[in-house]
Amino acid sequence: MSGYFLPYQAKWIADQSRFKIWEKSRRIGATYGQSYEDVIDASKADKPIDVWFTSADDSAAAEYIRYCEMWTRLYDIAAQDLGEIVIDRKDDIKARTIEFATGKRIHGLSSNPKAFRSKGGKLVIDEYAFHAQPEELWKAALPIITWGYPVRVLSTYNGKGNRYYRMVVEAKKENNWSLHTTTIAMAVEQGLADKILGRALTAEERAAWLQEQRDAAGDEETWLQEFMCQPVDEATAWLTWELITANEHPDAGKPEHYQRGPCYVGWDIGRKRDLSVMWVDELVGDVMWAREVVDMHRKTFAEQDAEFDRLMGTYDVRRACIDQTGMGEKVVEDAKKRHGEYKVEGVMFTLPAKQDLATRGKQMFEDKRTRIPPTRTIRESHHAVRKMTTVSGAPRFDAERSEAIGHADHFWAHMLALLAGANLVPPAAGSTIESKREDLRPASMPERPAVRMFGRTFEQMRGIFRSR
């Protein structure tokens, strides 16, 4: 076994405790080691057991099954890949399944809690902190635990507001859970980088490899939480209070201060649950000044359209970006008919699109190139957005709903306005991005040059955000 596993993996496999929990870094081979343990448990001659494995998404479950298949081939274990089979027709629950000569099976499931009802066998929960319904999953799995089967829980941290975090805290108090901890630094010390690069590394080379991973993480929060086993409080906002208040100005948001310059509009659409917010920015020098912010609750689409038309007529609007997701599809279509496709653009709120919006906005705040009204609602809306991480490692930006600020609707309307003006806002002082006078032409003028903002040309940004 020593030829296939690093010390921390071998230690996990050798631990025969009934309850094991692993707080771990990303991509250190934890699932790889767990799959070996499970193949042994399902194929052993003495008291083999069924294994029920679940991860936060289907791709992780598929990867786990591939590992299991690898072990059966490597150790010449009699097993048959049954592919994807239906295990519950009533709820249409399917699982990727391997059946062994012992009659026992390994099932790779999605994170649907219903999949574990009335099941018996070993329970393995991978990336538990990222499951969509962790509490419901745990309740459904209780009968498995009641009947004396082993339980394995493995995960990277995803904040502190989940059951996985509480379970680790309790395990550190030395309850009946056997706790294993492996940071990326521990894994590298035990040979992870050597194994990845396929040769023995010097201490300096290991340190350099570790630094590369830290640089690739992008920010301290990601590094600490996903690689160093230090959960970050989910209350950590994308924009700090200091960053927000540093960009507030008493003249922002007041139409009477409009200087007749080019304006850009962002519209985050809402109807019943969320607010519908329209944000107008005027470009003054290299600063985007909020000139008017309109928020509406439970207004008809006709009323919202009328308000949008008023803003388009009041200001010299060069471009407007509108949330096209869901109910926004027809709103965008109608707005384009009234004001022209060259002036109105729909934005689908996909994960990559929201990441780009939030990242661009934070850069503007950090450079102090935006001015917002000093109101509590707008301030709290901007502070409500949090950066989280999906199980695949992709960043996700979201906020909790509240009656006062909706679903961070003012923030997203503001970000859309900044996007609308992205091809015209000059770079910050000291930036390596070149800006020419012709780059500041309105978007409606033909044959405009390929302006670069934040490393992308305008046409590339259109490719990301344009609705198909």
ZITAUR-V46132 format. One record per residue. N is the residue number from 1. D_FIRST is the distance of its C-alpha to the first C-alpha in Angstrom with 1 decimal. Layout:
BEGIN
N/D_FIRST
N/D_FIRST
END
This chain:
BEGIN
1/0.0
2/3.8
3/5.4
4/5.6
5/6.4
6/9.4
7/10.3
8/12.4
9/10.1
10/7.6
11/11.1
12/12.4
13/9.9
14/10.4
15/14.1
16/15.8
17/19.1
18/21.3
19/22.3
20/20.1
21/21.4
22/20.0
23/22.6
24/21.1
25/22.1
26/22.4
27/19.9
28/17.0
29/14.4
30/14.9
31/15.7
32/12.8
33/10.4
34/13.1
35/13.3
36/9.9
37/11.1
38/14.4
39/13.6
40/12.2
41/15.3
42/17.6
43/16.6
44/16.0
45/19.0
46/20.0
47/21.7
48/20.0
49/21.4
50/22.6
51/21.1
52/23.6
53/22.3
54/24.9
55/25.1
56/28.3
57/28.9
58/28.3
59/26.6
60/23.7
61/23.5
62/23.5
63/20.7
64/18.6
65/19.6
66/18.7
67/15.0
68/15.1
69/16.8
70/14.2
71/11.4
72/14.2
73/15.0
74/11.7
75/11.0
76/14.8
77/15.4
78/19.2
79/20.3
80/23.2
81/23.8
82/27.1
83/27.6
84/29.7
85/31.6
86/34.2
87/33.3
88/36.5
89/39.6
90/41.8
91/40.0
92/38.5
93/34.9
94/32.4
95/28.6
96/26.1
97/24.7
98/22.1
99/23.1
100/20.9
101/22.4
102/22.4
103/25.0
104/23.1
105/22.7
106/21.0
107/23.9
108/23.8
109/27.1
110/29.4
111/30.5
112/33.5
113/33.9
114/35.7
115/32.6
116/31.4
117/34.7
118/34.6
119/30.9
120/28.6
121/24.8
122/22.0
123/23.2
124/21.2
125/23.5
126/22.3
127/24.6
128/26.9
129/29.3
130/30.2
131/31.1
132/34.8
133/35.5
134/33.1
135/35.6
136/36.4
137/32.7
138/32.1
139/35.2
140/34.2
141/30.7
142/32.3
143/32.8
144/29.1
145/28.6
146/31.7
147/30.3
148/27.4
149/24.5
150/21.7
151/22.2
152/20.1
153/22.1
154/20.8
155/23.4
156/25.0
157/28.4
158/31.5
159/34.3
160/35.2
161/37.2
162/34.6
163/32.9
164/29.4
165/31.0
166/32.8
167/29.7
168/27.9
169/31.2
170/31.3
171/27.7
172/28.7
173/31.4
174/28.8
175/29.5
176/27.2
177/24.7
178/21.5
179/21.8
180/19.1
181/20.7
182/19.3
183/22.0
184/21.7
185/22.8
186/19.9
187/17.4
188/19.2
189/19.3
190/15.5
191/15.2
192/15.9
193/19.0
194/17.5
195/14.9
196/17.8
197/20.2
198/18.0
199/19.1
200/19.2
201/21.9
202/24.5
203/25.3
204/28.3
205/26.4
206/23.9
207/27.1
208/28.8
209/26.0
210/26.0
211/29.8
212/29.7
213/27.8
214/30.3
215/33.2
216/31.8
217/31.7
218/35.5
219/36.6
220/35.7
221/35.4
222/32.7
223/30.8
224/31.0
225/30.2
226/27.6
227/25.7
228/26.6
229/26.5
230/30.2
231/32.0
232/35.3
233/38.2
234/39.3
235/42.8
236/42.2
237/44.6
238/44.4
239/47.9
240/48.7
241/52.1
242/53.1
243/52.3
244/54.3
245/57.3
246/57.5
247/58.3
248/60.8
249/64.6
250/67.6
251/69.1
252/66.0
253/66.4
254/70.2
255/71.8
256/74.9
257/73.0
258/72.2
259/73.2
260/73.5
261/70.4
262/67.7
263/65.8
264/62.4
265/61.7
266/58.5
267/58.6
268/55.9
269/57.2
270/57.4
271/59.6
272/59.2
273/56.1
274/55.7
275/58.3
276/59.6
277/59.9
278/61.6
279/61.2
280/63.7
281/62.9
282/65.4
283/64.4
284/66.5
285/65.6
286/61.8
287/61.6
288/61.1
289/63.6
290/63.4
291/66.9
292/66.7
293/64.0
294/64.9
295/62.9
296/63.9
297/62.8
298/63.5
299/65.8
300/66.4
301/65.2
302/68.8
303/69.3
304/66.1
305/67.2
306/70.6
307/69.1
308/66.9
309/70.0
310/71.9
311/69.3
312/69.3
313/73.1
314/73.4
315/71.0
316/70.6
317/67.2
318/65.5
319/62.4
320/61.0
321/57.4
322/57.0
323/54.1
324/54.0
325/51.2
326/52.3
327/55.9
328/56.5
329/56.5
330/60.2
331/61.2
332/59.9
333/61.5
334/64.9
335/64.7
336/64.2
337/67.3
338/69.4
339/68.3
340/66.8
341/63.3
342/63.6
343/63.9
344/61.6
345/57.9
346/55.5
347/52.0
348/49.2
349/47.2
350/43.7
351/40.8
352/41.2
353/45.0
354/44.8
355/42.5
356/44.9
357/47.9
358/46.4
359/45.2
360/48.6
361/50.4
362/48.5
363/49.3
364/53.0
365/52.9
366/51.3
367/53.9
368/56.6
369/57.9
370/58.5
371/61.0
372/60.7
373/63.1
374/62.6
375/62.4
376/60.1
377/59.1
378/58.1
379/56.4
380/54.3
381/53.4
382/52.0
383/50.1
384/48.7
385/46.3
386/42.7
387/39.7
388/36.7
389/33.5
390/32.3
391/28.7
392/28.6
393/29.6
394/33.2
395/36.0
396/38.4
397/41.9
398/43.6
399/45.9
400/47.0
401/50.3
402/53.3
403/57.0
404/58.0
405/55.8
406/54.6
407/51.2
408/51.6
409/54.2
410/56.1
411/53.0
412/52.2
413/55.9
414/56.0
415/52.9
416/54.4
417/57.6
418/55.7
419/54.1
420/57.5
421/58.7
422/55.6
423/57.1
424/60.2
425/59.0
426/59.2
427/56.2
428/56.0
429/57.6
430/55.3
431/53.3
432/52.3
433/53.3
434/56.7
435/59.4
436/62.7
437/65.8
438/65.5
439/62.1
440/63.9
441/65.8
442/65.5
443/62.9
444/65.7
445/67.0
446/66.0
447/64.2
448/62.6
449/60.2
450/56.5
451/56.3
452/53.0
453/51.9
454/48.5
455/47.2
456/48.4
457/51.6
458/53.8
459/53.1
460/49.4
461/49.9
462/52.0
463/49.2
464/46.9
465/49.4
466/51.9
467/52.0
468/51.7
END
